[in-house]
Amino acid sequence: MLGLLYFGRLEKEKWFDGIIDMIELFEKKGEKLPCELFIFGSGSWETRIQELASKNTNIHFFWRKDLATIKRYIPNCNYCLMPSECLETFGLSALTAMKRWLPVIWYAKWGLKDFIDHKLDLTHQQWTTTGQKLHHLIAKLQPATFNLQPITSYWKDSRIVRFHALAGKEVKKILIVSDFINKIWGIETYINDVKALLEPHGYHVELCGWTLPPGPIGKLGKYLGIITGLGNFYETIKLKRKIKKMKPDLIRYNSVMRYLGRAPIHASKWSAAKKRMMFHDLTYFYPFPSELTNENQIKTPLTLAKYVSSYKTKNIIKKLAIIGKYLSVSLIKRQLQKRMDTFLVPSDFMVDILHKSYKIEKDKIKVFPHFIQE
């Protein structure tokens, strides 16, 4: 029997409900699930996947685990499921799976388009919903016979070579600034991995941001981030002190949209360090990136009228939220334009979006891909 792996957040924004719908479709049709599902993660769909696993022995739910634990189950799997319909800036999860010889079932868009086999690209499935597409694809899947593309350029050794070339010999002390600095998911895990990767090569790396607490306080902090981002003076003072004490050669901002905002970017004004911004996601160009499924939804240049019109809604609360988010984005944009020496993007397609949206000269934008997790 085929084995399918999913690892990630169990959330609507990752379209995990597509997997739930697929399982329920097999049930409604009275069909046996023709595969074993190995699911690792946490989120709002935990209860539902637990219920399905309790009555279907082919579903194995392990909650959130580290990559070392997940790797132990890979020999039982033939494919990796990544059902998100939204546009991804870079297929880090896909590459992580492919390095372990697991072909990925996903929508081949933008940052992922070169890594997904045509037969496994959900874009080309004739059915309407992600659940329906997965149902019909999985029903006819056979063990993988695909030739996976070599992905050595995304290994850690390649990353270090690129970093040395971009940083220059004078950079030894690096300050990484991000909204949250503990390993929650995605970006936060990435910056901790960057720190661990650079330090054995003679760099002194420190992180600056909020250690997001678990539970309700942490969730509230995320929701209120757009408000604190308009003037986060506490984090600004903390960052100024860190800069004064550390005297970094390079300050790299990785995420500022969800909590930090413009003020901590302004704080770098008094530092002679090189300054860079890494755009991990599309939050800086579109109001609700988890609902961004087509590149034509992004309207450039970044103006209030285009930002508001880019998301179609008659809901007055959502419209007010979009206006509020635009205010935060525009303030961040001005500070980035004034302070940054270099702008980093993880995929080629983002160069044009950043150039048109923020009016950044293309020679200041560098494609700097992420690296595969070990």
C-alpha positions as CSV (number, residue, x, y, z in Angstrom):
1,M,0.0,0.0,0.0
2,L,1.2,3.5,-0.8
3,G,2.4,5.8,2.0
4,L,1.7,9.5,1.9
5,L,3.5,12.0,4.2
6,Y,2.3,15.4,5.3
7,F,4.3,17.7,7.7
8,G,3.4,21.3,8.5
9,R,0.7,23.4,10.0
10,L,-2.8,21.9,10.1
11,E,-4.4,25.2,9.0
12,K,-6.7,26.6,6.3
13,E,-3.8,28.8,5.1
14,K,-1.9,25.7,4.3
15,W,-5.1,24.2,2.8
16,F,-4.9,21.2,5.1
17,D,-8.7,21.0,4.8
18,G,-8.1,19.7,1.3
19,I,-6.6,16.5,2.9
20,I,-9.6,16.3,5.3
21,D,-12.0,16.7,2.3
22,M,-10.1,14.0,0.4
23,I,-10.4,11.5,3.3
24,E,-14.1,12.3,3.7
25,L,-14.8,11.8,0.0
26,F,-13.4,8.2,0.2
27,E,-15.7,7.7,3.2
28,K,-18.8,9.1,1.5
29,K,-18.3,6.9,-1.5
30,G,-17.9,3.9,0.7
31,E,-14.3,3.4,-0.6
32,K,-11.4,2.2,1.5
33,L,-8.6,4.8,1.8
34,P,-6.1,3.3,-0.7
35,C,-3.0,4.5,1.2
36,E,-1.5,5.1,4.6
37,L,-1.3,8.7,5.7
38,F,1.5,9.8,8.0
39,I,0.6,13.3,9.3
40,F,2.9,15.5,11.5
41,G,1.8,18.9,12.7
42,S,-0.4,21.0,14.9
43,G,-3.2,23.5,14.3
44,S,-6.9,24.1,14.2
45,W,-7.6,20.9,12.3
46,E,-6.1,18.7,15.1
47,T,-9.4,17.5,16.5
48,R,-10.9,16.6,13.1
49,I,-7.8,14.6,12.0
50,Q,-7.8,12.8,15.4
51,E,-11.4,11.8,14.9
52,L,-10.7,10.4,11.4
53,A,-7.5,8.6,12.6
54,S,-9.5,7.0,15.5
55,K,-11.8,5.1,13.0
56,N,-9.4,4.6,10.2
57,T,-6.3,2.5,10.8
58,N,-4.6,3.8,7.6
59,I,-4.3,7.3,9.1
60,H,-1.4,7.9,11.5
61,F,-1.4,11.2,13.3
62,F,1.8,12.1,15.3
63,W,1.2,15.8,16.2
64,R,4.1,18.1,15.7
65,K,7.6,16.5,15.7
66,D,11.1,17.5,14.8
67,L,12.5,16.6,11.4
68,A,14.7,13.9,12.9
69,T,11.6,12.1,14.0
70,I,9.7,12.6,10.7
71,K,12.7,11.2,8.8
72,R,12.2,7.8,10.6
73,Y,8.9,7.4,8.8
74,I,10.0,8.3,5.3
75,P,10.9,4.7,4.3
76,N,7.1,4.0,4.7
77,C,6.2,6.8,2.3
78,N,6.1,7.1,-1.5
79,Y,4.9,10.7,-1.9
80,C,4.7,13.9,0.1
81,L,1.5,15.9,0.2
82,M,1.6,19.7,0.1
83,P,-1.9,20.7,-0.9
84,S,-1.7,24.5,-0.5
85,E,-3.4,26.4,-3.3
86,C,-1.7,29.7,-2.4
87,L,1.4,30.9,-4.1
88,E,4.6,30.0,-2.3
89,T,7.7,32.1,-2.5
90,F,10.0,29.1,-2.3
91,G,9.4,25.4,-2.1
92,L,11.5,24.7,1.0
93,S,9.2,21.9,2.3
94,A,9.1,20.4,-1.2
95,L,12.8,20.4,-1.5
96,T,13.3,18.9,1.9
97,A,11.0,16.0,0.9
98,M,12.6,15.6,-2.5
99,K,16.1,15.4,-1.1
100,R,14.8,12.2,0.6
101,W,13.5,10.9,-2.7
102,L,9.8,11.7,-2.0
103,P,8.0,13.2,-5.1
104,V,5.7,16.0,-4.0
105,I,2.0,16.4,-4.8
106,W,1.4,20.2,-5.0
107,Y,0.3,23.1,-7.2
108,A,3.3,23.9,-9.3
109,K,3.2,27.7,-9.1
110,W,6.0,30.4,-8.8
111,G,8.7,29.2,-6.5
112,L,7.6,25.6,-6.8
113,K,7.0,25.3,-10.6
114,D,10.4,23.7,-11.3
115,F,10.2,21.0,-8.6
116,I,6.8,19.4,-9.2
117,D,6.3,16.6,-11.8
118,H,3.6,17.4,-14.3
119,K,1.6,14.2,-13.3
120,L,1.6,15.3,-9.7
121,D,0.7,19.0,-10.3
122,L,-2.8,19.6,-8.9
123,T,-3.2,22.5,-11.3
124,H,-3.7,20.1,-14.1
125,Q,-6.3,17.9,-12.4
126,Q,-9.7,18.4,-14.0
127,W,-11.7,18.4,-10.8
128,T,-12.9,21.6,-8.9
129,T,-11.7,21.5,-5.3
130,T,-8.4,20.4,-3.8
131,G,-10.1,17.6,-2.0
132,Q,-11.6,16.2,-5.2
133,K,-8.3,16.5,-7.0
134,L,-6.5,14.6,-4.3
135,H,-9.2,12.0,-4.2
136,H,-9.0,11.2,-7.9
137,L,-5.2,11.5,-8.1
138,I,-4.5,9.2,-5.1
139,A,-7.0,6.6,-6.2
140,K,-4.9,5.9,-9.3
141,L,-1.4,6.6,-7.9
142,Q,1.3,3.9,-8.3
143,P,4.7,3.8,-6.6
144,A,6.9,6.7,-7.9
145,T,8.9,6.2,-11.0
146,F,9.9,9.8,-11.5
147,N,13.4,11.1,-12.0
148,L,13.8,13.8,-9.3
149,Q,15.8,16.8,-10.3
150,P,19.1,17.3,-8.6
151,I,18.8,19.9,-5.8
152,T,22.4,20.3,-4.6
153,S,22.4,24.0,-5.1
154,Y,20.1,24.3,-2.1
155,W,22.3,22.4,0.3
156,K,23.9,24.1,3.3
157,D,27.4,24.0,1.7
158,S,26.2,25.9,-1.3
159,R,24.4,28.4,1.0
160,I,27.7,29.2,2.9
161,V,29.5,29.8,-0.4
162,R,26.9,32.3,-1.5
163,F,26.8,33.9,1.9
164,H,30.6,34.5,1.9
165,A,30.4,36.1,-1.5
166,L,27.5,38.4,-0.6
167,A,28.7,39.3,2.9
168,G,32.3,40.1,2.1
169,K,35.3,39.5,4.3
170,E,34.6,42.4,6.7
171,V,31.4,40.9,8.0
172,K,31.9,38.8,11.1
173,K,29.2,40.0,13.6
174,I,25.6,39.5,12.3
175,L,22.4,40.7,14.0
176,I,19.3,38.9,12.7
177,V,16.0,40.8,13.5
178,S,12.7,39.2,13.2
179,D,9.2,39.5,14.6
180,F,9.5,36.3,16.6
181,I,12.7,34.4,17.3
182,N,11.7,31.1,18.9
183,K,11.1,28.1,16.7
184,I,7.3,28.4,16.0
185,W,7.2,27.4,12.3
186,G,8.6,28.5,9.0
187,I,10.5,31.8,9.2
188,E,11.3,31.4,12.9
189,T,12.8,28.0,12.5
190,Y,14.7,29.2,9.5
191,I,16.5,32.1,11.3
192,N,17.5,29.7,14.1
193,D,18.9,27.3,11.5
194,V,20.8,30.3,9.8
195,K,22.4,31.1,13.2
196,A,23.4,27.5,13.7
197,L,24.7,27.3,10.1
198,L,26.9,30.5,10.2
199,E,28.5,30.2,13.7
200,P,30.7,27.2,12.9
201,H,32.2,29.3,10.0
202,G,33.5,32.0,12.3
203,Y,30.5,34.3,12.4
204,H,29.1,35.7,15.6
205,V,25.3,35.7,15.2
206,E,22.6,37.1,17.6
207,L,18.8,37.2,17.2
208,C,16.6,40.1,18.2
209,G,12.8,40.0,18.4
210,W,10.0,38.7,20.6
211,T,10.1,35.2,22.0
212,L,6.5,34.4,21.4
213,P,4.9,32.7,24.4
214,P,2.7,29.6,23.9
215,G,-1.1,29.6,24.4
216,P,-3.6,32.5,24.3
217,I,-1.0,35.2,24.9
218,G,1.0,34.2,21.9
219,K,-2.1,34.0,19.7
220,L,-3.2,37.4,20.9
221,G,0.2,38.8,20.1
222,K,0.0,37.6,16.5
223,Y,-3.5,39.1,16.0
224,L,-2.4,42.5,17.5
225,G,0.8,42.6,15.5
226,I,-0.6,44.9,12.9
227,I,-1.3,47.5,15.6
228,T,2.0,47.2,17.5
229,G,3.7,47.4,14.1
230,L,2.6,51.0,13.7
231,G,4.9,52.1,16.5
232,N,6.7,49.3,18.4
233,F,8.9,51.5,20.6
234,Y,9.6,48.7,23.1
235,E,11.3,46.6,20.5
236,T,13.0,49.7,19.0
237,I,14.6,50.5,22.3
238,K,15.7,46.9,22.8
239,L,17.2,46.8,19.3
240,K,19.1,50.1,19.8
241,R,20.6,48.6,23.0
242,K,21.5,45.4,21.2
243,I,23.2,47.4,18.3
244,K,25.1,49.6,20.7
245,K,26.4,46.6,22.7
246,M,27.1,44.2,19.8
247,K,28.3,46.7,17.1
248,P,27.3,44.4,14.3
249,D,28.8,44.4,10.8
250,L,25.5,43.3,9.3
251,I,21.9,43.8,10.3
252,R,19.5,41.5,8.5
253,Y,15.7,41.9,8.9
254,N,13.8,38.8,8.2
255,S,10.2,39.5,9.2
256,V,8.8,42.8,10.4
257,M,5.2,42.8,9.3
258,R,3.6,40.7,12.1
259,Y,4.9,42.5,15.2
260,L,8.0,44.8,14.8
261,G,6.8,47.3,12.1
262,R,8.7,50.3,10.9
263,A,10.3,51.7,14.1
264,P,12.9,49.0,14.6
265,I,14.0,49.5,10.9
266,H,14.4,53.2,11.6
267,A,16.6,52.2,14.6
268,S,19.3,51.0,12.2
269,K,19.8,54.6,11.1
270,W,22.5,55.2,13.6
271,S,24.5,52.0,12.8
272,A,27.3,51.9,10.2
273,A,26.5,48.1,9.6
274,K,25.4,46.8,6.3
275,K,21.6,46.4,6.2
276,R,19.5,43.8,4.4
277,M,15.9,42.8,4.2
278,M,14.8,39.2,3.3
279,F,11.3,38.9,1.8
280,H,10.2,35.4,2.9
281,D,6.6,35.8,2.0
282,L,4.1,37.9,0.1
283,T,2.6,39.8,3.0
284,Y,4.4,42.9,1.9
285,F,2.5,43.0,-1.4
286,Y,-0.9,41.5,-0.8
287,P,-3.4,41.9,2.1
288,F,-4.1,38.2,2.7
289,P,-1.3,36.0,1.2
290,S,-2.9,32.8,2.3
291,E,-5.7,33.5,-0.3
292,L,-3.3,34.6,-3.0
293,T,-3.6,31.9,-5.7
294,N,-2.7,33.9,-8.9
295,E,0.1,36.3,-9.5
296,N,-2.3,38.7,-11.3
297,Q,-4.0,39.4,-7.9
298,I,-0.9,41.5,-6.9
299,K,-1.4,45.1,-8.2
300,T,1.6,47.3,-8.7
301,P,2.9,49.8,-7.8
302,L,2.0,49.6,-4.1
303,T,-0.7,52.3,-3.7
304,L,-3.7,52.4,-1.4
305,A,-6.2,52.2,-4.3
306,K,-4.4,49.2,-5.9
307,Y,-3.8,47.5,-2.5
308,V,-7.5,47.7,-1.5
309,S,-8.7,46.7,-5.0
310,S,-6.4,43.7,-5.1
311,Y,-8.6,41.8,-2.7
312,K,-12.3,41.5,-3.7
313,T,-14.6,41.8,-0.7
314,K,-17.8,43.7,0.3
315,N,-17.1,43.0,3.9
316,I,-16.6,46.5,5.6
317,I,-14.5,45.0,8.4
318,K,-12.2,43.3,5.9
319,K,-11.9,46.6,4.0
320,L,-10.9,48.4,7.1
321,A,-8.4,45.7,8.0
322,I,-6.9,46.1,4.5
323,I,-6.6,49.8,4.9
324,G,-5.0,49.4,8.3
325,K,-2.5,46.8,6.9
326,Y,-1.7,49.1,4.0
327,L,-0.8,51.9,6.4
328,S,1.6,49.5,8.2
329,V,3.0,48.3,4.9
330,S,3.6,51.8,3.5
331,L,5.4,52.9,6.6
332,I,7.6,49.8,6.5
333,K,8.2,50.4,2.8
334,R,9.5,53.9,3.3
335,Q,11.9,52.8,6.0
336,L,13.2,49.9,3.9
337,Q,13.7,52.3,0.9
338,K,15.8,54.6,3.2
339,R,17.8,52.1,5.2
340,M,18.5,49.0,3.3
341,D,21.6,48.4,1.2
342,T,20.4,45.1,-0.3
343,F,17.1,43.4,-0.7
344,L,17.0,39.5,-0.7
345,V,14.4,37.3,-2.2
346,P,14.3,33.5,-2.2
347,S,13.0,33.1,-5.8
348,D,13.5,34.7,-9.1
349,F,9.9,35.7,-9.7
350,M,9.9,38.0,-6.7
351,V,12.5,40.3,-8.2
352,D,10.0,41.9,-10.6
353,I,7.3,42.1,-7.9
354,L,9.6,43.9,-5.5
355,H,11.0,46.2,-8.2
356,K,7.5,47.2,-9.3
357,S,5.9,47.4,-5.9
358,Y,8.6,49.2,-3.9
359,K,10.4,50.9,-6.8
360,I,13.7,49.3,-5.8
361,E,16.4,49.3,-8.4
362,K,17.0,45.7,-9.6
363,D,20.7,45.8,-9.0
364,K,19.9,46.1,-5.3
365,I,17.8,43.0,-5.3
366,K,19.6,39.7,-4.9
367,V,18.1,36.2,-5.3
368,F,19.3,34.3,-2.2
369,P,17.5,30.9,-2.0
370,H,16.8,29.2,1.3
371,F,18.6,25.9,2.2
372,I,17.2,22.4,2.7
373,Q,16.8,21.3,6.3
374,E,18.9,18.4,7.4
